[in-house]
Amino acid sequence: MSITIWEKIQAIDITVTGSWFLTIDASDLQAGAGSDLNPTYLSATDQIGIDIENTSTSWVVSVRGAVTKWPPGVTFYIRRTTDGTGSGSISGGTSWQQVAGANQQFFTGSLTRINVGVQCGLTGVSIQITPDTYSGTVIYTVTET
């Protein structure tokens, strides 16, 4: 006699769409030539969209930053601005949160959530920063709980 047991393994899906490219130039000077740059910049409130699918349980979304080249004194923040839509629930993440190098909880939820809006922010910008191209990546991870 032979018995075969098949186990179905299902992995939760996270899809992140959108990016934020910011060009800071002379038009960002606070009071024209000789003044400092605006210190803070905000993206559109729904700059990034996050979909959580393929799950029938609760989950947590964590974030961390991976910097390619970043100016000293400049800080990158994110916050959740919409609940998205879907059969599940969502909570947390609506206050500004600094994106650092280690994973940290961003928001929690359950079941499917589609098009959860995220806004980006930048602080600490100054004329003292060497003009260059700076970049970093935000890594979003979803874990079932």
C-alpha positions in Angstrom: 0.0 0.0 0.0 1.2 3.5 -0.9 -0.1 6.7 0.6 0.8 10.1 -0.8 0.2 13.3 1.1 0.4 16.6 -0.7 0.9 19.7 1.4 0.1 23.0 -0.2 2.5 25.7 0.7 1.2 29.3 0.1 3.4 32.3 0.4 1.9 35.8 1.1 2.5 38.3 -1.7 3.6 41.9 -1.4 3.7 44.2 -4.4 5.2 47.7 -4.1 4.6 50.2 -7.0 5.9 53.7 -7.4 9.1 55.6 -6.7 10.2 59.1 -5.7 12.7 61.0 -7.7 13.4 64.5 -6.4 15.6 67.2 -8.1 16.7 70.0 -5.8 18.0 73.1 -7.5 18.1 76.9 -7.4 14.3 77.1 -7.4 14.3 75.4 -3.9 16.3 78.3 -2.3 14.2 79.8 0.6 14.8 83.4 -0.4 16.8 83.4 -3.6 20.5 83.6 -4.2 22.6 83.4 -1.0 19.9 81.7 1.1 19.6 78.1 2.2 17.6 75.4 0.6 14.2 74.3 1.9 15.1 71.8 4.6 12.0 69.5 4.1 10.5 67.9 1.1 7.3 65.7 0.8 6.1 63.4 -1.9 2.5 63.1 -3.0 0.4 61.4 -0.3 0.0 58.3 -2.5 3.5 58.2 -4.0 3.9 54.5 -3.2 1.2 51.8 -3.4 1.4 48.5 -1.5 -0.7 45.4 -2.2 -0.8 42.5 0.3 -2.4 39.4 -1.3 -2.5 35.6 -1.2 -3.1 35.4 2.6 -5.9 34.3 4.9 -4.3 35.4 8.1 -2.8 38.4 9.9 0.5 39.9 8.8 3.0 42.7 9.5 4.9 44.9 7.0 8.4 45.9 8.0 10.7 48.4 6.3 14.4 49.0 6.1 16.6 51.2 4.0 19.5 50.3 1.7 21.6 53.3 0.9 23.7 53.5 -2.3 24.9 57.0 -1.6 23.4 59.3 1.0 24.3 62.8 2.2 25.1 63.3 5.9 22.4 64.9 8.0 19.6 64.0 5.6 16.9 61.7 6.9 14.3 59.8 4.9 10.8 59.2 6.4 7.6 57.4 5.3 4.1 57.1 6.6 0.9 55.2 5.5 -1.7 57.6 4.2 -4.5 55.3 3.1 -6.0 52.0 4.2 -6.3 50.7 0.7 -9.2 48.4 -0.1 -10.0 44.8 0.4 -11.5 42.2 2.7 -9.0 42.6 5.5 -8.1 45.2 8.1 -5.1 47.5 8.5 -3.6 49.6 11.4 -0.5 51.6 12.4 2.0 53.3 10.2 0.2 56.6 10.0 2.8 58.6 11.9 6.1 59.6 10.2 8.7 56.9 10.7 12.4 57.2 9.9 13.7 54.5 7.5 16.9 53.0 9.0 19.2 50.2 8.1 17.5 47.6 10.3 14.0 46.1 9.8 11.4 47.8 11.8 7.6 47.4 11.9 5.7 49.7 9.6 2.1 48.6 9.8 0.0 45.5 10.5 -3.2 44.0 9.0 -5.0 40.9 7.9 -6.3 39.3 4.7 -6.1 41.2 1.4 -5.3 45.0 1.2 -4.8 46.6 -2.2 -3.3 50.0 -3.0 -2.3 51.0 0.5 -0.9 54.6 0.0 2.5 55.6 1.4 4.0 59.1 1.5 7.8 59.9 1.6 9.5 62.7 3.3 13.1 64.1 3.4 14.5 66.4 6.1 17.9 68.0 6.8 18.5 69.3 3.3 20.9 72.2 3.2 23.0 74.2 0.8 26.0 72.8 2.7 25.4 69.4 1.1 27.7 68.7 -1.8 25.8 68.7 -5.1 25.6 65.1 -6.4 23.2 62.3 -7.2 22.1 60.5 -4.0 20.0 57.4 -3.8 18.6 54.8 -1.5 16.0 52.0 -1.6 13.3 51.2 0.9 12.8 47.4 1.3 9.3 46.3 2.4 8.9 42.8 3.9 5.6 41.1 4.8 5.4 38.4 7.4 2.4 36.3 8.4 1.7 36.4 12.1 
